[in-house]
Amino acid sequence: MTTNTTTGQFIGYARVSTDDQEAQLQRDALTGAGCARIFEDKASGKNTDRPQLAAVLDYARAGDVLCVWKLDRLGRSLIDLVSIVDGLRKRGIGFRVLDGALSSVDTTSTDGRLFFQIIAAMAEFERALIKDRTRAGLEAAKAQGRTGGRPAVVDEDILTAARARKAKGESVSTIAKALGVSRATLYRHLGKSA
């Protein structure tokens, strides 16, 4: 590998999905690439709790280059990957993939930045499609008379019973318990006069 064109160091991140898997191949590749320090998680890529990923992102400084063996070791999805790498870019940290189909991704080079911008544009397009599909689904449900959100806990019958019991002098706590609703919910529906 050529020397780092930035002023910082190469830092490695390795991840295996289970305790049965071994990250030695990744460690060897990252060490061979000149990584001064390697952070390693044993967690599924779908797992949001990856403490060593959080640690490497905290450790990296402007001028450093975060290296991964393959692109799928870093992100849980294309959107997640783009978000992580964009966060690195904003902090002046490079990103490099050492092996695999996308090993040309090296945000410290002109070609790598262009390639990643294309990936980022695709992720943005995917986000927009998801948003459009969600909106269309909500509109279709609304047209069929369905609305989203939590179903109402207090209907008119419960509210009428609660008002009648309150008029007889029962406490809101007693009424709420008897009707099977929380005090806060009942207060909200009875109004401030309760």
CORVEN-V964912 format. One line per field, one symbol per residue. phi: phi as a letter, one per 40 degrees, with the letter a starting at -180 (. if undefined). Layout:
BEGIN
phi=???
END
This chain:
BEGIN
phi=.cccccccbcbbbbabcbcccbcddccccccccgccabbbbbaccccccbccccccccccbdgcbcbbcbdcccbcacccccccccccdccgbcaabcagcbcccaccbcccccccccccccccccccccccccccccccccccgcbcgccccbccccccccccccccgccccccdcccgbcdcccdcccgccc
END
